[in-house]
Structures are given as structure tokens and as C-alpha cells.
């Protein structure tokens, strides 16, 4: 039987929400093993002078506990 844990992570990117998600998973995988899935809970963006300057995501990362 597998035991799974869920953590909440925030990430940002100047490129896209997808890039912010990939950056979060890459960083989390440095200290977590057996990541099973990621759920994008929320998305937002920063705007400056009428232009989007930063994409932000709030993620839930699920991983298996050994």
C-alpha cells in the first residue's frame, strides 16, 4: 500500500504559467522523490504599465512517502 503526501508550492516565471509549473516541479524534485502528480490550484499574473510581467502558480504536489 502506498502512502502519499501533498504539499503546496508557489512558483513564478516571466515566460508562462506552464514554465512556472515546470520550475516548481524541477525545484521540488531536488528534495522530494517519487513525485506522482501536480495540481495547479490557482494562477495569477503581475501587470506593470499594461503588460504582463510575471506569471504565478499555486500548486499542490503529490509524492509517495517511502
mmCIF file as gemmi writes it, N, C-alpha and C atoms, coordinates in Angstrom:
data_model
loop_
_atom_site.group_PDB
_atom_site.id
_atom_site.type_symbol
_atom_site.label_atom_id
_atom_site.label_alt_id
_atom_site.label_comp_id
_atom_site.label_asym_id
_atom_site.label_entity_id
_atom_site.label_seq_id
_atom_site.pdbx_PDB_ins_code
_atom_site.Cartn_x
_atom_site.Cartn_y
_atom_site.Cartn_z
_atom_site.occupancy
_atom_site.B_iso_or_equiv
_atom_site.pdbx_formal_charge
_atom_site.auth_seq_id
_atom_site.auth_asym_id
_atom_site.pdbx_PDB_model_num
ATOM 1 N N . UNK Axp A 1 ? 0.833 -1.171 0 1 0 ? 1 A 1
ATOM 2 C CA . UNK Axp A 1 ? 0 0 0 1 0 ? 1 A 1
ATOM 3 C C . UNK Axp A 1 ? 0.887 1.247 0 1 0 ? 1 A 1
ATOM 4 N N . UNK Axp A 2 ? 0.606 2.168 -0.873 1 0 ? 2 A 1
ATOM 5 C CA . UNK Axp A 2 ? 1.374 3.406 -0.963 1 0 ? 2 A 1
ATOM 6 C C . UNK Axp A 2 ? 0.76 4.474 -0.052 1 0 ? 2 A 1
ATOM 7 N N . UNK Axp A 3 ? 1.636 5.25 0.555 1 0 ? 3 A 1
ATOM 8 C CA . UNK Axp A 3 ? 1.204 6.395 1.351 1 0 ? 3 A 1
ATOM 9 C C . UNK Axp A 3 ? 1.675 7.638 0.614 1 0 ? 3 A 1
ATOM 10 N N . UNK Axp A 4 ? 0.731 8.548 0.342 1 0 ? 4 A 1
ATOM 11 C CA . UNK Axp A 4 ? 1.041 9.747 -0.418 1 0 ? 4 A 1
ATOM 12 C C . UNK Axp A 4 ? 0.901 10.98 0.461 1 0 ? 4 A 1
ATOM 13 N N . UNK Axp A 5 ? 1.696 11.996 0.145 1 0 ? 5 A 1
ATOM 14 C CA . UNK Axp A 5 ? 1.636 13.261 0.866 1 0 ? 5 A 1
ATOM 15 C C . UNK Axp A 5 ? 1.465 14.375 -0.16 1 0 ? 5 A 1
ATOM 16 N N . UNK Axp A 6 ? 0.751 15.432 0.229 1 0 ? 6 A 1
ATOM 17 C CA . UNK Axp A 6 ? 0.527 16.58 -0.656 1 0 ? 6 A 1
ATOM 18 C C . UNK Axp A 6 ? 1.101 17.823 0.016 1 0 ? 6 A 1
ATOM 19 N N . UNK Axp A 7 ? 1.887 18.579 -0.752 1 0 ? 7 A 1
ATOM 20 C CA . UNK Axp A 7 ? 2.408 19.851 -0.264 1 0 ? 7 A 1
ATOM 21 C C . UNK Axp A 7 ? 1.968 20.957 -1.216 1 0 ? 7 A 1
ATOM 22 N N . UNK Axp A 8 ? 1.919 22.164 -0.698 1 0 ? 8 A 1
ATOM 23 C CA . UNK Axp A 8 ? 1.537 23.316 -1.515 1 0 ? 8 A 1
ATOM 24 C C . UNK Axp A 8 ? 2.79 24.132 -1.815 1 0 ? 8 A 1
ATOM 25 N N . UNK Axp A 9 ? 2.927 24.523 -3.093 1 0 ? 9 A 1
ATOM 26 C CA . UNK Axp A 9 ? 4.116 25.23 -3.55 1 0 ? 9 A 1
ATOM 27 C C . UNK Axp A 9 ? 3.7 26.423 -4.406 1 0 ? 9 A 1
ATOM 28 N N . UNK Axp A 10 ? 4.422 27.524 -4.281 1 0 ? 10 A 1
ATOM 29 C CA . UNK Axp A 10 ? 4.205 28.697 -5.121 1 0 ? 10 A 1
ATOM 30 C C . UNK Axp A 10 ? 5.408 28.857 -6.039 1 0 ? 10 A 1
ATOM 31 N N . UNK Axp A 11 ? 5.15 29.264 -7.286 1 0 ? 11 A 1
ATOM 32 C CA . UNK Axp A 11 ? 6.231 29.449 -8.236 1 0 ? 11 A 1
ATOM 33 C C . UNK Axp A 11 ? 5.88 30.584 -9.188 1 0 ? 11 A 1
ATOM 34 N N . UNK Axp A 12 ? 6.91 31.145 -9.835 1 0 ? 12 A 1
ATOM 35 C CA . UNK Axp A 12 ? 6.659 32.21 -10.795 1 0 ? 12 A 1
ATOM 36 C C . UNK Axp A 12 ? 7.594 32.087 -12 1 0 ? 12 A 1
ATOM 37 N N . UNK Axp A 13 ? 7.224 32.761 -13.086 1 0 ? 13 A 1
ATOM 38 C CA . UNK Axp A 13 ? 8.025 32.759 -14.3 1 0 ? 13 A 1
ATOM 39 C C . UNK Axp A 13 ? 7.706 34.008 -15.1 1 0 ? 13 A 1
ATOM 40 N N . UNK Axp A 14 ? 8.683 34.487 -15.823 1 0 ? 14 A 1
ATOM 41 C CA . UNK Axp A 14 ? 8.454 35.612 -16.724 1 0 ? 14 A 1
ATOM 42 C C . UNK Axp A 14 ? 7.91 35.14 -18.069 1 0 ? 14 A 1
ATOM 43 N N . UNK Axp A 15 ? 7.944 33.813 -18.322 1 0 ? 15 A 1
ATOM 44 C CA . UNK Axp A 15 ? 7.522 33.258 -19.61 1 0 ? 15 A 1
ATOM 45 C C . UNK Axp A 15 ? 6.046 32.871 -19.657 1 0 ? 15 A 1
ATOM 46 N N . UNK Axp A 16 ? 5.639 31.952 -18.73 1 0 ? 16 A 1
ATOM 47 C CA . UNK Axp A 16 ? 4.276 31.406 -18.801 1 0 ? 16 A 1
ATOM 48 C C . UNK Axp A 16 ? 3.93 30.668 -17.517 1 0 ? 16 A 1
ATOM 49 N N . UNK Axp A 17 ? 2.632 30.335 -17.389 1 0 ? 17 A 1
ATOM 50 C CA . UNK Axp A 17 ? 2.196 29.519 -16.257 1 0 ? 17 A 1
ATOM 51 C C . UNK Axp A 17 ? 2.794 28.12 -16.367 1 0 ? 17 A 1
ATOM 52 N N . UNK Axp A 18 ? 2.89 27.616 -17.584 1 0 ? 18 A 1
ATOM 53 C CA . UNK Axp A 18 ? 3.474 26.288 -17.8 1 0 ? 18 A 1
ATOM 54 C C . UNK Axp A 18 ? 4.933 26.263 -17.337 1 0 ? 18 A 1
ATOM 55 N N . UNK Axp A 19 ? 5.677 27.29 -17.672 1 0 ? 19 A 1
ATOM 56 C CA . UNK Axp A 19 ? 7.072 27.365 -17.249 1 0 ? 19 A 1
ATOM 57 C C . UNK Axp A 19 ? 7.175 27.461 -15.728 1 0 ? 19 A 1
ATOM 58 N N . UNK Axp A 20 ? 6.297 28.216 -15.11 1 0 ? 20 A 1
ATOM 59 C CA . UNK Axp A 20 ? 6.297 28.324 -13.644 1 0 ? 20 A 1
ATOM 60 C C . UNK Axp A 20 ? 6.028 26.96 -13.014 1 0 ? 20 A 1
ATOM 61 N N . UNK Axp A 21 ? 5.126 26.19 -13.601 1 0 ? 21 A 1
ATOM 62 C CA . UNK Axp A 21 ? 4.818 24.845 -13.102 1 0 ? 21 A 1
ATOM 63 C C . UNK Axp A 21 ? 6.031 23.933 -13.238 1 0 ? 21 A 1
ATOM 64 N N . UNK Axp A 22 ? 6.671 23.959 -14.39 1 0 ? 22 A 1
ATOM 65 C CA . UNK Axp A 22 ? 7.851 23.117 -14.616 1 0 ? 22 A 1
ATOM 66 C C . UNK Axp A 22 ? 8.981 23.488 -13.664 1 0 ? 22 A 1
ATOM 67 N N . UNK Axp A 23 ? 9.162 24.781 -13.413 1 0 ? 23 A 1
ATOM 68 C CA . UNK Axp A 23 ? 10.202 25.22 -12.483 1 0 ? 23 A 1
ATOM 69 C C . UNK Axp A 23 ? 9.926 24.722 -11.075 1 0 ? 23 A 1
ATOM 70 N N . UNK Axp A 24 ? 8.667 24.749 -10.659 1 0 ? 24 A 1
ATOM 71 C CA . UNK Axp A 24 ? 8.302 24.277 -9.317 1 0 ? 24 A 1
ATOM 72 C C . UNK Axp A 24 ? 8.583 22.793 -9.161 1 0 ? 24 A 1
ATOM 73 N N . UNK Axp A 25 ? 8.198 21.999 -10.159 1 0 ? 25 A 1
ATOM 74 C CA . UNK Axp A 25 ? 8.42 20.549 -10.089 1 0 ? 25 A 1
ATOM 75 C C . UNK Axp A 25 ? 9.915 20.24 -10.098 1 0 ? 25 A 1
ATOM 76 N N . UNK Axp A 26 ? 10.671 20.934 -10.942 1 0 ? 26 A 1
ATOM 77 C CA . UNK Axp A 26 ? 12.116 20.708 -11.01 1 0 ? 26 A 1
ATOM 78 C C . UNK Axp A 26 ? 12.779 21.023 -9.674 1 0 ? 26 A 1
ATOM 79 N N . UNK Axp A 27 ? 12.394 22.135 -9.066 1 0 ? 27 A 1
ATOM 80 C CA . UNK Axp A 27 ? 12.982 22.519 -7.777 1 0 ? 27 A 1
ATOM 81 C C . UNK Axp A 27 ? 12.557 21.553 -6.67 1 0 ? 27 A 1
ATOM 82 N N . UNK Axp A 28 ? 11.28 21.188 -6.647 1 0 ? 28 A 1
ATOM 83 C CA . UNK Axp A 28 ? 10.785 20.271 -5.611 1 0 ? 28 A 1
ATOM 84 C C . UNK Axp A 28 ? 11.449 18.898 -5.717 1 0 ? 28 A 1
ATOM 85 N N . UNK Axp A 29 ? 11.74 18.47 -6.932 1 0 ? 29 A 1
ATOM 86 C CA . UNK Axp A 29 ? 12.335 17.142 -7.121 1 0 ? 29 A 1
ATOM 87 C C . UNK Axp A 29 ? 13.768 17.064 -6.589 1 0 ? 29 A 1
ATOM 88 N N . UNK Axp A 30 ? 14.369 18.202 -6.275 1 0 ? 30 A 1
ATOM 89 C CA . UNK Axp A 30 ? 15.704 18.193 -5.674 1 0 ? 30 A 1
ATOM 90 C C . UNK Axp A 30 ? 15.669 17.669 -4.24 1 0 ? 30 A 1
ATOM 91 N N . UNK Axp A 31 ? 14.542 17.852 -3.552 1 0 ? 31 A 1
ATOM 92 C CA . UNK Axp A 31 ? 14.451 17.383 -2.17 1 0 ? 31 A 1
ATOM 93 C C . UNK Axp A 31 ? 13.366 16.328 -1.954 1 0 ? 31 A 1
ATOM 94 N N . UNK Axp A 32 ? 12.52 16.122 -2.957 1 0 ? 32 A 1
ATOM 95 C CA . UNK Axp A 32 ? 11.465 15.11 -2.864 1 0 ? 32 A 1
ATOM 96 C C . UNK Axp A 32 ? 11.68 14.043 -3.928 1 0 ? 32 A 1
ATOM 97 N N . UNK Axp A 33 ? 11.429 12.804 -3.56 1 0 ? 33 A 1
ATOM 98 C CA . UNK Axp A 33 ? 11.476 11.732 -4.56 1 0 ? 33 A 1
ATOM 99 C C . UNK Axp A 33 ? 10.062 11.182 -4.741 1 0 ? 33 A 1
ATOM 100 N N . UNK Axp A 34 ? 9.876 10.46 -5.792 1 0 ? 34 A 1
ATOM 101 C CA . UNK Axp A 34 ? 8.604 9.796 -6.089 1 0 ? 34 A 1
ATOM 102 C C . UNK Axp A 34 ? 7.438 10.773 -6.262 1 0 ? 34 A 1
ATOM 103 N N . UNK Axp A 35 ? 7.686 11.909 -6.936 1 0 ? 35 A 1
ATOM 104 C CA . UNK Axp A 35 ? 6.586 12.833 -7.229 1 0 ? 35 A 1
ATOM 105 C C . UNK Axp A 35 ? 5.65 12.139 -8.21 1 0 ? 35 A 1
ATOM 106 N N . UNK Axp A 36 ? 4.376 12.114 -7.867 1 0 ? 36 A 1
ATOM 107 C CA . UNK Axp A 36 ? 3.382 11.415 -8.679 1 0 ? 36 A 1
ATOM 108 C C . UNK Axp A 36 ? 2.569 12.342 -9.569 1 0 ? 36 A 1
ATOM 109 N N . UNK Axp A 37 ? 2.223 13.524 -9.03 1 0 ? 37 A 1
ATOM 110 C CA . UNK Axp A 37 ? 1.372 14.424 -9.809 1 0 ? 37 A 1
ATOM 111 C C . UNK Axp A 37 ? 1.482 15.845 -9.287 1 0 ? 37 A 1
ATOM 112 N N . UNK Axp A 38 ? 0.97 16.76 -10.102 1 0 ? 38 A 1
ATOM 113 C CA . UNK Axp A 38 ? 0.914 18.158 -9.715 1 0 ? 38 A 1
ATOM 114 C C . UNK Axp A 38 ? -0.457 18.692 -10.122 1 0 ? 38 A 1
ATOM 115 N N . UNK Axp A 39 ? -1.07 19.433 -9.226 1 0 ? 39 A 1
ATOM 116 C CA . UNK Axp A 39 ? -2.387 20.025 -9.467 1 0 ? 39 A 1
ATOM 117 C C . UNK Axp A 39 ? -2.236 21.537 -9.389 1 0 ? 39 A 1
ATOM 118 N N . UNK Axp A 40 ? -2.563 22.224 -10.479 1 0 ? 40 A 1
ATOM 119 C CA . UNK Axp A 40 ? -2.495 23.684 -10.486 1 0 ? 40 A 1
ATOM 120 C C . UNK Axp A 40 ? -3.766 24.197 -9.831 1 0 ? 40 A 1
ATOM 121 N N . UNK Axp A 41 ? -3.609 24.71 -8.632 1 0 ? 41 A 1
ATOM 122 C CA . UNK Axp A 41 ? -4.752 25.163 -7.846 1 0 ? 41 A 1
ATOM 123 C C . UNK Axp A 41 ? -5.189 26.57 -8.242 1 0 ? 41 A 1
ATOM 124 N N . UNK Axp A 42 ? -4.206 27.425 -8.56 1 0 ? 42 A 1
ATOM 125 C CA . UNK Axp A 42 ? -4.538 28.811 -8.843 1 0 ? 42 A 1
ATOM 126 C C . UNK Axp A 42 ? -3.486 29.408 -9.764 1 0 ? 42 A 1
ATOM 127 N N . UNK Axp A 43 ? -3.897 30.341 -10.592 1 0 ? 43 A 1
ATOM 128 C CA . UNK Axp A 43 ? -2.99 31.061 -11.486 1 0 ? 43 A 1
ATOM 129 C C . UNK Axp A 43 ? -3.247 32.555 -11.333 1 0 ? 43 A 1
ATOM 130 N N . UNK Axp A 44 ? -2.177 33.333 -11.424 1 0 ? 44 A 1
ATOM 131 C CA . UNK Axp A 44 ? -2.323 34.784 -11.407 1 0 ? 44 A 1
ATOM 132 C C . UNK Axp A 44 ? -1.161 35.372 -12.189 1 0 ? 44 A 1
ATOM 133 N N . UNK Axp A 45 ? -1.237 36.682 -12.425 1 0 ? 45 A 1
ATOM 134 C CA . UNK Axp A 45 ? -0.173 37.357 -13.161 1 0 ? 45 A 1
ATOM 135 C C . UNK Axp A 45 ? 0.019 38.766 -12.607 1 0 ? 45 A 1
ATOM 136 N N . UNK Axp A 46 ? 1.239 39.241 -12.684 1 0 ? 46 A 1
ATOM 137 C CA . UNK Axp A 46 ? 1.55 40.624 -12.311 1 0 ? 46 A 1
ATOM 138 C C . UNK Axp A 46 ? 1.525 41.471 -13.579 1 0 ? 46 A 1
ATOM 139 N N . UNK Axp A 47 ? 1.014 42.675 -13.449 1 0 ? 47 A 1
ATOM 140 C CA . UNK Axp A 47 ? 0.915 43.584 -14.583 1 0 ? 47 A 1
ATOM 141 C C . UNK Axp A 47 ? 1.609 44.89 -14.234 1 0 ? 47 A 1
ATOM 142 N N . UNK Axp A 48 ? 2.399 45.39 -15.17 1 0 ? 48 A 1
ATOM 143 C CA . UNK Axp A 48 ? 3.075 46.671 -14.986 1 0 ? 48 A 1
ATOM 144 C C . UNK Axp A 48 ? 2.999 47.444 -16.3 1 0 ? 48 A 1
ATOM 145 N N . UNK Axp A 49 ? 2.522 48.653 -16.228 1 0 ? 49 A 1
ATOM 146 C CA . UNK Axp A 49 ? 2.391 49.504 -17.42 1 0 ? 49 A 1
ATOM 147 C C . UNK Axp A 49 ? 1.589 48.832 -18.537 1 0 ? 49 A 1
ATOM 148 N N . UNK Axp A 50 ? 0.543 48.128 -18.156 1 0 ? 50 A 1
ATOM 149 C CA . UNK Axp A 50 ? -0.326 47.489 -19.134 1 0 ? 50 A 1
ATOM 150 C C . UNK Axp A 50 ? 0.222 46.222 -19.758 1 0 ? 50 A 1
ATOM 151 N N . UNK Axp A 51 ? 1.317 45.696 -19.226 1 0 ? 51 A 1
ATOM 152 C CA . UNK Axp A 51 ? 1.931 44.473 -19.75 1 0 ? 51 A 1
ATOM 153 C C . UNK Axp A 51 ? 2.056 43.432 -18.642 1 0 ? 51 A 1
ATOM 154 N N . UNK Axp A 52 ? 1.822 42.165 -18.981 1 0 ? 52 A 1
ATOM 155 C CA . UNK Axp A 52 ? 2.035 41.082 -18.025 1 0 ? 52 A 1
ATOM 156 C C . UNK Axp A 52 ? 3.536 40.909 -17.852 1 0 ? 52 A 1
ATOM 157 N N . UNK Axp A 53 ? 3.994 40.981 -16.621 1 0 ? 53 A 1
ATOM 158 C CA . UNK Axp A 53 ? 5.424 40.882 -16.344 1 0 ? 53 A 1
ATOM 159 C C . UNK Axp A 53 ? 5.83 39.581 -15.662 1 0 ? 53 A 1
ATOM 160 N N . UNK Axp A 54 ? 4.855 38.902 -15.045 1 0 ? 54 A 1
ATOM 161 C CA . UNK Axp A 54 ? 5.177 37.688 -14.307 1 0 ? 54 A 1
ATOM 162 C C . UNK Axp A 54 ? 3.941 36.806 -14.197 1 0 ? 54 A 1
ATOM 163 N N . UNK Axp A 55 ? 4.143 35.511 -14.407 1 0 ? 55 A 1
ATOM 164 C CA . UNK Axp A 55 ? 3.082 34.516 -14.255 1 0 ? 55 A 1
ATOM 165 C C . UNK Axp A 55 ? 3.325 33.769 -12.946 1 0 ? 55 A 1
ATOM 166 N N . UNK Axp A 56 ? 2.256 33.56 -12.17 1 0 ? 56 A 1
ATOM 167 C CA . UNK Axp A 56 ? 2.378 32.879 -10.878 1 0 ? 56 A 1
ATOM 168 C C . UNK Axp A 56 ? 1.416 31.697 -10.81 1 0 ? 56 A 1
ATOM 169 N N . UNK Axp A 57 ? 1.881 30.629 -10.17 1 0 ? 57 A 1
ATOM 170 C CA . UNK Axp A 57 ? 1.029 29.458 -9.966 1 0 ? 57 A 1
ATOM 171 C C . UNK Axp A 57 ? 1.105 29.015 -8.512 1 0 ? 57 A 1
ATOM 172 N N . UNK Axp A 58 ? 0.004 28.496 -8.033 1 0 ? 58 A 1
ATOM 173 C CA . UNK Axp A 58 ? -0.093 27.877 -6.717 1 0 ? 58 A 1
ATOM 174 C C . UNK Axp A 58 ? -0.373 26.409 -7.012 1 0 ? 58 A 1
ATOM 175 N N . UNK Axp A 59 ? 0.537 25.532 -6.638 1 0 ? 59 A 1
ATOM 176 C CA . UNK Axp A 59 ? 0.471 24.109 -6.988 1 0 ? 59 A 1
ATOM 177 C C . UNK Axp A 59 ? 0.341 23.223 -5.763 1 0 ? 59 A 1
ATOM 178 N N . UNK Axp A 60 ? -0.274 22.08 -5.98 1 0 ? 60 A 1
ATOM 179 C CA . UNK Axp A 60 ? -0.252 21.009 -4.984 1 0 ? 60 A 1
ATOM 180 C C . UNK Axp A 60 ? 0.524 19.856 -5.621 1 0 ? 60 A 1
ATOM 181 N N . UNK Axp A 61 ? 1.598 19.467 -4.964 1 0 ? 61 A 1
ATOM 182 C CA . UNK Axp A 61 ? 2.45 18.391 -5.456 1 0 ? 61 A 1
ATOM 183 C C . UNK Axp A 61 ? 2.216 17.154 -4.595 1 0 ? 61 A 1
ATOM 184 N N . UNK Axp A 62 ? 1.935 16.043 -5.246 1 0 ? 62 A 1
ATOM 185 C CA . UNK Axp A 62 ? 1.689 14.777 -4.561 1 0 ? 62 A 1
ATOM 186 C C . UNK Axp A 62 ? 2.888 13.862 -4.759 1 0 ? 62 A 1
ATOM 187 N N . UNK Axp A 63 ? 3.386 13.299 -3.663 1 0 ? 63 A 1
ATOM 188 C CA . UNK Axp A 63 ? 4.523 12.375 -3.757 1 0 ? 63 A 1
ATOM 189 C C . UNK Axp A 63 ? 4.33 11.206 -2.796 1 0 ? 63 A 1
ATOM 190 N N . UNK Axp A 64 ? 5.007 10.114 -3.114 1 0 ? 64 A 1
ATOM 191 C CA . UNK Axp A 64 ? 4.891 8.905 -2.293 1 0 ? 64 A 1
ATOM 192 C C . UNK Axp A 64 ? 5.931 8.942 -1.184 1 0 ? 64 A 1
ATOM 193 N N . UNK Axp A 65 ? 5.492 8.605 0.014 1 0 ? 65 A 1
ATOM 194 C CA . UNK Axp A 65 ? 6.385 8.519 1.169 1 0 ? 65 A 1
ATOM 195 C C . UNK Axp A 65 ? 6.947 7.099 1.225 1 0 ? 65 A 1
ATOM 196 N N . UNK Axp A 66 ? 8.248 7.002 1.364 1 0 ? 66 A 1
ATOM 197 C CA . UNK Axp A 66 ? 8.893 5.679 1.42 1 0 ? 66 A 1
ATOM 198 C C . UNK Axp A 66 ? 8.897 5.113 2.819 1 0 ? 66 A 1
